[in-house]
Amino acid sequence: MGFGPINPEPNEPLFHAEWEKTALGLQLSCNALGHTNIDANRIARESLPPAVYYASSYYELWIRGLEATLKLHGLVTDADLGAGHAVDIAAKPKYILRAADVPATLKRGGPCDRPIATAAKFAVGETVRILNFHPVHHTRLPRYARGKTGVIEAVHGGYVFPDTNAHFLGENPQRLYTVTFSAQELWGPDGDATSTVSIDAWEGYLERG
């Protein structure tokens, strides 16, 4: 709230500056070092001080989060970052992604779907409520949906649970659901009566409405 309307950029380019290409390449390369995962990357960005976060562009957030992650695992130091090149490496990565291996590595991707043996707890068309909780740890549950009531739109398979994966506490896969809310349920009478919002929510976020 208070940041004004969202104005999509017509024919938006993939990158707005050359350095953004480097930022993407650095993140993908460092993912191969064995010290991070997609959810850990997210928490590194989301843990930045608010004044830094809101003043940073998309790829600035990537770089700032990556710097924090590499420092956390002793792969770079403030001296390295200040110099712009390695001067004080405190640890060696356990794996190096070489240029020749990049195409095959990217082709494999990072699928996060996982088999689960339990049946779905909820069904399409069922009314559910999002749990109203405020953990101090990472969560993929949008704050604006907490405590709100919606309808199951789709039932998916099992997926890595980001709340634990971000902290390397195990993948703990759970079933995923698409839940649809009216805009007025989320934002009160000022919400557009003709609009709905859908989110993907893990089973542990839901209770029967």
Number of C-alpha atoms within 10 A of each C-alpha: 4 4 5 6 7 6 6 7 7 6 6 8 8 8 11 10 9 8 12 17 13 13 18 14 12 14 16 15 17 19 16 18 17 11 17 20 18 13 20 22 18 19 20 21 20 14 14 15 9 10 8 13 17 11 10 14 10 11 17 17 21 20 19 17 23 23 19 18 21 16 16 13 15 14 19 22 20 12 13 15 14 10 10 9 11 14 14 14 13 13 11 12 14 9 11 13 14 9 8 8 10 13 9 9 14 11 8 8 8 10 8 13 16 15 12 14 8 9 8 16 11 18 14 13 13 13 17 21 18 22 17 13 11 11 8 6 11 20 18 15 19 11 11 9 19 17 16 17 21 27 20 21 18 15 18 14 16 22 19 21 25 27 21 18 19 22 16 14 11 13 17 15 21 23 25 22 26 17 26 20 19 20 18 16 17 19 13 11 10 10 14 12 12 8 10 15 14 16 16 18 19 22 19 12 18 21 15 13 12
